[in-house]
Each structure stands twice: as structure tokens, then as C-alpha cells.
Amino acid sequence: MLIITKEPREFYSTLRKEIAHAIELYMRPRGSFSVRQVEVISNGIYAIIFNWILNDCKPDIRDVYQSINLLLEHLESNTKTLKK
């Protein structure tokens, strides 16, 4: 993944922005969320991916998917609770 860019800072900055954008698109149809809520979820996903990269992408990618899925399921359950 780091081969995508020669400048690691640019890579991580771009990764953070893309995750935030994806989460915003994911959350929009599920209700109104504050910018802070989008940032919190995005930062959680970024941390999961960043940790995977720091470990040379050796942990099973399915574990990364599962971690992100659990975070999104938590978001979904909180959204349903707020709507009631």
C-alpha cells in the first residue's frame, strides 16, 4: 500500500480523508450525524487500518474486515436506538 505514494505522510492523509468521505456516505442515509460523529467513526477505522499496515499487513485481512464490521454494527445499533 505504501508503494501507492512516495510520501508516507501524503498517503496517510489521503487515507484518512477517503475513510471520512466513505463513512459520511455510509452514514448519510441512516440519519443525521454530526461532523464529530463522522470523525470518531472514521478515526476508529483509520486506527484499525493503520495498525494493520504497521504490522506489515501480516494479520489476516478478514480480521480487519471483522473489526470494521463490528464498529459499523455498533453504529447501526446506536442509530436504531436513537430513532426510537
Secondary structure as the mmCIF struct_conf table of DSSP 4:
data_model
#
loop_
_struct_conf.conf_type_id
_struct_conf.id
_struct_conf.beg_label_comp_id
_struct_conf.beg_label_asym_id
_struct_conf.beg_label_seq_id
_struct_conf.end_label_comp_id
_struct_conf.end_label_asym_id
_struct_conf.end_label_seq_id
HELX_RH_3T_P HELX_RH_3T_P1 LEU A 2 ILE A 4
BEND BEND1 LYS A 6 LYS A 6
HELX_RH_AL_P HELX_RH_AL_P1 PRO A 8 MET A 27
HELX_RH_3T_P HELX_RH_3T_P2 ARG A 28 ARG A 30
HELX_RH_AL_P HELX_RH_AL_P2 VAL A 35 LEU A 54
TURN_TY1_P TURN_TY1_P1 ASN A 55 CYS A 57
BEND BEND2 PRO A 59 PRO A 59
HELX_RH_AL_P HELX_RH_AL_P3 ILE A 61 LYS A 83
#
